[in-house]
């Protein structure tokens, strides 16, 4: 039977942890998460990993496979050259808990700060499919946090104190572009969320397993909204006379 | 005794899928303090995997629809084993609960005139499922999650509950541990809502994730509640069968709702020959008629044509597929073919985007060009904690249950789309019931130290046993037993053999051991989960043995007919000392005015 050589990060501290090597029999169509489960089930029951659906719907099994941020449940073993070692390590931007598990709780704290959906009071709740296509794109997000993981502002500069990250720009775009929403999040986007720190390198878009056009469809339109709100004198005058957005 | 942290709430909700979140939102809105515990990260619960839609008689697409028809469909689908009152409340309240989700920010697909779009599903007479492509569950859980976050509910993520604590006969708290570091935690609570989902991990081929170890079922059983209808286990007709790693992953019923066709290896559209006599007239008679229905549905037009035979109820379609494969007419990997490739590729990608990606990426199959291979996968348990229909309270004072962990709503077979609606209807009712209860019982919950000590000892034990059993190996044994002896078709000798093997396995589970530390140690967690799984497995097997007929999802090879007498009782499982007891209790009898709803149409028992 063919075997894969898996090098899996083990440990509770990124400094003292190390890669352990496991040999795993390969079945047709196998994904990296299957190999990790094999290790758990037959070789090492203590190996820590997060997963739920195993079908790319829940966004739990994010990791870096051969250095590439990905969902383990979508990473096919047969996409790697035969005989090549496959390394699996935790995502880098969040503190390590153990093995492949990181502490992503910061994201849940950020989410609490986003002003909720506020529909207009006299809405009749009729709106057209074409008016929600974009919002539905954003709402496909499965919160795998891979976009947060690769964003320079978070990964290299660790500015979690001033920057919400692509996941939450997508979330805010989904609220801002809802046809019935009346809340104005431009101030938060500009200040607390630190939208200006994003220099649109599109790293987030590249890793999104849901293929959301994070930069083009969410971040850039939000940046435009902030510009309109705070830096465009004509629009400001217009708003003063005719009222707020929407 | 090891240290543990302590929190106190009026209402503690265990489980943060659709039912748990909806319960927490309701309780919190009634002014009581609410804690919410979930075994995974928030938003990863099983609800997120629901695909096809949420059933509610909004009548946006088929204006003939109404709660009465939804009620009849649900009872017929459940082979009249349902708690009629639950089915009634569900059908009546689902539309309001769906509209409420929309007002909280859910963005459903639209009709041409801008209303919530509804699609056809198995066993539903009219197009009834509100949906967002094939990711309806994600939309629902995210909406509830964000609503809950802004309501001041405290969420404890990656926390597992191992015991319910009682003060006399009523619940007073819950004990558990955090997966992250293994620290213990005590939640004092006046009322507890169980919303822990199902039991799929007792079976090897399942659409369920690691979380589905029957925790709530077992916690309630241990606390003295009854589990009813446990013999009714739903095998979803269409799970993936190839490649091996994805075996069991769900293929949404939405594929058939959008016109997907089932064929065997001979190219025969076999569902025509498996339609039960009682409902045959509701379905198309020929391929031509089915095609007229599908074409009209795609164009959003009305038609006199009847729906395709693939939209029969899940129990029937799963059995039919099983029989076709058994007769040697299966696909290369032991399933049958499900084909939507005859439709416009862009439409398929739009209506079923995650199915398109799932097959493309995991099976190298382009569903717009070729058929899928599918076969039955364990998907859902109709049975669960016996509850009062109106308040969702169990027989243990202060203990409530909602969603898959509760029993009665779906009877002998659940219709697709009725689960998401169940979550929001009864999640809300359980939250309200628990809040009312907590308001009435003003005394602080009291905790008995001995119960905490026993809970801690139980968790510590696997570390102290040297050379004990490997938890994963024991789970594989359980899978072997359940798939061999308690599968889709059952028979007395098999079930008896299965029960005796489960009895033996129960003893082995007492010898389970693990090494390492308590820091995120899945093997240690599995040691505890096994106990829940074995309780549920045994309850399923014993209940299945006791029902000597075939009805809904319960198919007996030795009793192939439906026996009208056995509709009159539910199977109830409860703990008696160390052993599991079973008793038959009368099925609630429907009032006359509801019975009348069935008279003018087809006979009961679809």
Interface residues (C-beta under 8 A of the other chain):
Chain A: X12 X27 X28 X29 X30 X31 X34 X40 X41 X42 X45 X46 X47 X48 X49 X50 X51 X52 X53 X54 X55 X56 X57 X58 X59 X60 X74 X76 X97 X98 X99 X101 X103 X104 X105 X108 X111 X112 X116 X117 X119 X125 X126 X127 X128 X129 X132 X135 X136 X139 X140 X142 X143 X175 X178
Chain B: X40 X41 X42 X43 X44 X45 X46 X48 X49 X99 X102 X103 X104 X105 X107 X109 X110 X113 X114 X115 X117 X132 X133 X135 X137 X138 X139 X142 X146 X147 X149 X150 X155 X157 X180 X181 X209 X210 X211 X242 X243 X244 X245 X246 X249 X250 X354 X357 X358 X361 X362 X363 X364 X470 X471 X472 X476 X514 X515 X516 X519 X520 X521 X522 X523 X524 X526
